[in-house]
Amino acid sequence: MTSRRTRERMIARLRAKGIVDETALAAMNAVPRHIFVEEALASRAYEDTALPLGFDQTISQPYTVARMLEALLNGRKSLGKTLEVGAGCGYQTAVLAHLCRDIYAVERIEALLARARRNLEQLPDISARLHLEHADGSLGLSKSAPFDSIIVAAAAPAVPQDLLRQLAPDGVLVLPVGGDEQYLYRIERKLQGFVETRLESVRFVPLLAGLRLK
């Protein structure tokens, strides 16, 4: 269940479903997903499915994580300085840490962020690159901006303007947008302005404003 071979089978399934960015796949292969899910669900950690985390949140299915990373890399080998909105249990944070020099991960639910911290402590090789904050992700993290990459793990009704302002020149923002009908978007900050590309249909929990303790 927790062996590297199990992880490699997950990666093979992602390739079969169309993920082609080997940099993204290598990062996912480096992270033991089972340590981020509840013990009762550990046997399902490498299935291509979303799993509940409590707090009305989920850990995204591996395909969704891989597709968003592929869109965020967009041909790049590194994500540079990265903002993650919605740290959740810390799984995607750990994967991102293998792709960037610094990852700033924000989570509005303090109790969930505490869980992410405990999970990530099991991976000391990436600890120097992690910066976790209890913050309202819809506002970004202006004190640490600008960011070369921003990834959002919840669906906003529209693209948050604060996130656009915190994107560095030539930076890339990937996020789901919509309500009942959601799509994944990649937004690039170019000299002439923002270039927006709609990718595929997705399903995420909503991006909520404000802080929550538990």
ABEGO torsion letter per residue (X at the ends): XABAAAAAAAAAAAAAAGBABAAAAAAAAABBAAAABBAAAAAAAABBBBBBAEGGBBBBBAAAAAAAAAAAAGGBABAEBBBBBGAEAGAAAAAAAAABABBBBBBABAAAAAAAAAAAAABAAAAAABBBBBBBAAAEBAAAOBBABBBBABBBABBBAAAAAABBBGBBBBBBBEBABBBBBBBBBBAAEBBBBBBBBBBBBBBBBEBBAX
